[in-house]
Amino acid sequence: MPLHQLAMQVALKLPEVTITQPFGEGCDVFKVMDKVFMLSFHLQGKAAINLKVLPDNGIMLRDIYPYIQTGWHMNKRHWISVYAHEEMDIDLVQELVLNSYNLVVSKLRKIQQQRIELLRQL
């Protein structure tokens, strides 16, 4: 499955997710409660997504996987870019999208977190 389709499929199953294009066509910005957790775009002809990560996890992921690099146009400590690649691990990409979402949710106000938790249980 193509990278963008896979990432979108995972993201849209999560509560309170919206997609905008504030940077114009070609860059989808995925938000939870107005906070960005994923960007989906093409860079030099390759599909890519930016995801939020814990700094130590980002370092480890970049060391292990050749298709994961520092976040393009983002804070290099807190964001990674995942590029479409023939060796791309689909389960890993799904997990990274979910982890990015959860990391952003963990920084939301308590009432917003409670709303999301209730929606997850439905």
DANOR-V539767 format. One record per pair of residues at least 24 apart in sequence whose ideal C-beta (glycine too) atoms are under 10 Angstrom apart, sorted by the first residue. I is the first residue (numbers start at 1). J is the second residue. Records with the same first field share a line. If there is no record, write none. Layout:
I->J / J
This chain:
1->88 / 90 / 93
2->47 / 84 / 88
3->40 / 46 / 47 / 48 / 49 / 67 / 82 / 83 / 84 / 85 / 88 / 90 / 93
4->28 / 40 / 41 / 42 / 47 / 48 / 49 / 84
5->40 / 47
6->47 / 49 / 84 / 88 / 90 / 93 / 94 / 97
7->38 / 39 / 40 / 47 / 48 / 49 / 51 / 82 / 93 / 94 / 96 / 97 / 100
8->38 / 40 / 49 / 97
9->94 / 97
10->38 / 93 / 94 / 95 / 96 / 97 / 98 / 100 / 101
11->37 / 38 / 40 / 49 / 94 / 97 / 98 / 100 / 101
13->97 / 98 / 101
14->97 / 98 / 101 / 102 / 105 / 116 / 119 / 120
15->101 / 105 / 115 / 116 / 117 / 118 / 119 / 120 / 121 / 122
16->101 / 105 / 108 / 112 / 115 / 116 / 119 / 120
17->101 / 116
23->73
27->73
30->97 / 100 / 101 / 104
31->101 / 104
32->100 / 101 / 102 / 104 / 105 / 108 / 112 / 116
33->104 / 105 / 108 / 109 / 112 / 113 / 115 / 116
34->108 / 112
35->101 / 103 / 104 / 105 / 107 / 108 / 112
36->74 / 79 / 100 / 104
37->97 / 98 / 99 / 100 / 101 / 102 / 103 / 104 / 105
38->79 / 82 / 96 / 97 / 100 / 101 / 104
39->71 / 72 / 73 / 74 / 79 / 81
41->72 / 73 / 81
42->84
43->72 / 73 / 81 / 83
44->83
45->84
46->81 / 83 / 84 / 85
47->82 / 83 / 84 / 85 / 88
48->72 / 81 / 82 / 83 / 84
49->80 / 81 / 82 / 83 / 84 / 93 / 96 / 97 / 100
50->74 / 79 / 80 / 81 / 82 / 100
51->78 / 79 / 80 / 81 / 82 / 93 / 96 / 97 / 98 / 99 / 100 / 101 / 103 / 104
52->78 / 79 / 80 / 96 / 99 / 100 / 101 / 102 / 103 / 104 / 107
53->77 / 78 / 79 / 80 / 96 / 99 / 100 / 103
54->78 / 99 / 103
55->79
57->96 / 99 / 103
61->92 / 96
64->92
65->89 / 92 / 96
67->92 / 93
68->92 / 93 / 96
78->103
